[in-house]
Amino acid sequence: MTVSSSDNYIDPAEVELEADEFESEIEDKKQEITDLEDNLEAEDSIDEQVEIESQIAEAKDELAAIEVNAQDIIDLHQECENYARGSNLISESIFAEYCEEFAYDTGDISRDSSMTFYVDWDKYAEDMKMDYSTITFQGTDFYVQG
């Protein structure tokens, strides 16, 4: 499970799970660093101290990498909490198709109607955007009914 900006739809529940996993991983790495620092203070051997200092540096580098990777998901999670309220995020790349299906599903227009040939679905989608909030994730806009 990896949430990606190339997804057509993003489920806020998946975002929450991924954000929680990153936050747990960050806390585990911070605890590892704390434990290593405690071991360093208790160690008398210079050789062991050098080894532990090396482990601390490596763990800090790993923590920094995790935090960089996690930031987009954590930011998206906060946006989902503010706007999504359980509704899926819809990628801008398929929003017109989504709106067309929405119009059929709600009965705004019948699939059998000859009027479907005259509908400008891109314009319809533009008009529908006023009922949606925009969330940008990794440079891609997603729409969520809010």
N, C-alpha and C positions, 0 to 999 in steps of 0.2 A: 504494500500500500504506500504509494508515494503520490502526493498531490502535486500536479504539474500545471503550469500555465498553458500547456498544449491540450489539456482536457477540455472537452466541450461543456461538460457540467462538473461542478465541484460540490460535493456534499459537505456542508459545514460539520457534520458529525465526524467525517474522515479528517477534516482539518483539525478538529479538537483532539482526536486520538493522536495524530502525528505531532501536534504541538506538545501534548502531554508526554509523549515518548522523548522528544527533544529535551524538555524541561527535566525529566527524570535522568536522562543521560548527562545533562549538565550538572545536576546535583551530585550524581555518582562520581563524576570526574573531580568536582570540587572536594568531595569527601576523600577521594584518593590522594589528592594533593595535601590536604590537611593531615592525613595519616602519615604520609611520607615526611612532612615537615616535623611531625612529632617524633618520628623515628630518627630523623637527623639530629634533633636536640638531644636524644637519649644515647646516641652513638658516640663512642670514644675513639674508635679506630679511624684514622685519617683516610685510609683507603676506602672504608665503608662510607664515610661521609661524602667522598668524591663521587662514589657510585650513586648514593641517594640523591645528591644534588643533580646529577645527570638525569635520574628518573623524574625528579621534580620538574626540571626544564622540559623534558619530553612530555610530561603530563600537562604542563601549562600550554605547550604548543597544541596538543590534542584538544584541550578545552577551548582554545581560541578558534580552532577550525570548526568545532561543533557549534560554537556560538554564531559563527558566520553563516554556517549552513542552516541553522535554526531560525535566524532572524526573519526571513521572508515568511515562513510558516507561522511564527509567533505573531507577526504583524497582521497576517491574513486572519488568524484566529481572533484577534481583537476586533478587526473589521467585521467579521461574521457575527460576533457577539453584539456589535452595535447595530447592524443592519439586517442580517440574514434571518435571524429568528427561526431557523430550521428550514428555510427555503433554499433550494439549490441555487448556486451561482451559474449563470448562463454566459458562455463565452460570446464575445462580440462577433466572432466569426460565424456563428450559427444563429444569431439572435433573430434575423429576418425569418429563417425557417421555423424557429420556435414560435414566433408571433403568428405565422401562417397556421401552424398546427393549433395554436391557442384559439384563433378565430374559428376554425372548424369545430374544435372541441366544445366551445361555448355556444355554438350555434349562431355566431355573428354572420356567418355565411355558410351555405351548404356546399359540400364537395361536388354535388350534382349540378349546381347552378352554373349557367353559362357566364355569370358575372365574375367568376374566378379568373377568367381570362383578362379582365379589365382592371383587376386590383394590382396596384403597385405595392408589392409586399415590402420593398425597402422603405417606401414612404410610410406605410402602415407601421413598420418597426420603429422608425424615427418618432412617430407620434406616440407609440406605446412607451418609449423611454421616459416620458414624463411621470409614469407610474412606477418607475424603477430607480433604485440607487445604483451608482457605479462604484465598483471596487476594483482597483488596479492591483494585479498580482504579477510580479516579475515582468512588468511592462505590458501586460495584456489586460484589457478592460473586460470585466465581467459585470453582468447586470443581475440584480436581485430585487424581487418585489418587496418593497418595504413600506 
